[in-house]
Every structure is written in structure tokens, then in C-alpha cells.
Amino acid sequence: MTREELITIDPDILHGTPVFLGTRVPIETLFDYLTSGDSINEFLDDFPTVTAELVKQILEYSKLAMVA
């Protein structure tokens, strides 16, 4: 999986803020939810344009990026 398969960075979408592919939901919002103690399910309920599979892939991608 590549970043381009998961994340959109486009100056025309939220001024280039990294968002979930195919949405306008910032990746940072997922991490804000998690660090605030909210669950992935709460995030998914609040942002129905993001799929559980995409969240899983973003978390895996982030994990791999941290050890690279």
C-alpha cells in the first residue's frame, strides 16, 4: 500500500491537509479521536464517508512509517 492509495494531499482540498482518500476528512481527526479516548467506531459513526477498512489501512501505514 502506498500513501497515494490511502491519502489525498491536494492544495484544493482543505489547503493541502492530508485527508482520507475520496473524502474531505483529515487524517489528523482520526488521531485526535483516538488520543481523546474515543473509539474507532465513534469516529466511523461521525464520519460515514470513511470506511473501517480505510481506517485499518491508515493505522497500519502509520505503524510502518514509524518504524521505517
DATA-V617201 format. One record per residue. RES is the residue in one letter. PHI is phi in degrees with one decimal (* if undefined). D_CENTER is the distance of its C-alpha to the mean C-alpha in Angstrom with 2 decimals. Layout:
# DATA-V617201
res=RES phi=PHI d_center=D_CENTER
res=RES phi=PHI d_center=D_CENTER
This chain:
# DATA-V617201
res=M phi=* d_center=13.99
res=T phi=-111.8 d_center=13.42
res=R phi=-57.8 d_center=10.82
res=E phi=-65.4 d_center=12.23
res=E phi=-83.1 d_center=11.63
res=L phi=-121.8 d_center=7.83
res=I phi=-129.1 d_center=7.15
res=T phi=-107.5 d_center=9.68
res=I phi=-125.2 d_center=11.63
res=D phi=-140.8 d_center=14.59
res=P phi=-59.0 d_center=17.06
res=D phi=-85.6 d_center=17.75
res=I phi=-117.3 d_center=14.32
res=L phi=49.3 d_center=13.94
res=H phi=58.7 d_center=16.17
res=G phi=89.9 d_center=13.92
res=T phi=-63.0 d_center=10.96
res=P phi=-61.5 d_center=7.98
res=V phi=-124.6 d_center=6.11
res=F phi=-59.9 d_center=4.67
res=L phi=-51.2 d_center=8.11
res=G phi=80.3 d_center=10.78
res=T phi=-133.2 d_center=9.52
res=R phi=-117.0 d_center=10.01
res=V phi=-95.0 d_center=7.22
res=P phi=-63.4 d_center=6.18
res=I phi=-58.2 d_center=3.34
res=E phi=-55.6 d_center=6.69
res=T phi=-61.2 d_center=7.29
res=L phi=-59.7 d_center=5.80
res=F phi=-68.3 d_center=7.99
res=D phi=-61.5 d_center=10.58
res=Y phi=-59.0 d_center=10.98
res=L phi=-65.8 d_center=11.49
res=T phi=-71.8 d_center=13.81
res=S phi=-84.9 d_center=15.63
res=G phi=93.8 d_center=16.49
res=D phi=-76.8 d_center=14.73
res=S phi=-89.6 d_center=13.86
res=I phi=-60.9 d_center=10.99
res=N phi=-62.3 d_center=13.51
res=E phi=-64.4 d_center=13.90
res=F phi=-59.4 d_center=10.30
res=L phi=-62.6 d_center=10.71
res=D phi=-63.4 d_center=14.13
res=D phi=-79.6 d_center=13.17
res=F phi=-131.3 d_center=10.60
res=P phi=-66.0 d_center=12.44
res=T phi=-77.9 d_center=11.06
res=V phi=-98.5 d_center=7.96
res=T phi=-90.6 d_center=9.71
res=A phi=-61.1 d_center=10.23
res=E phi=-64.3 d_center=10.62
res=L phi=-65.9 d_center=7.32
res=V phi=-60.2 d_center=5.91
res=K phi=-58.2 d_center=9.03
res=Q phi=-67.1 d_center=8.71
res=I phi=-63.9 d_center=5.67
res=L phi=-64.6 d_center=7.88
res=E phi=-65.1 d_center=10.85
res=Y phi=-59.5 d_center=10.05
res=S phi=-63.9 d_center=9.61
res=K phi=-62.0 d_center=12.79
res=L phi=-65.1 d_center=14.60
res=A phi=-66.7 d_center=13.94
res=M phi=-72.8 d_center=15.45
res=V phi=-98.6 d_center=18.56
res=A phi=-80.4 d_center=19.14
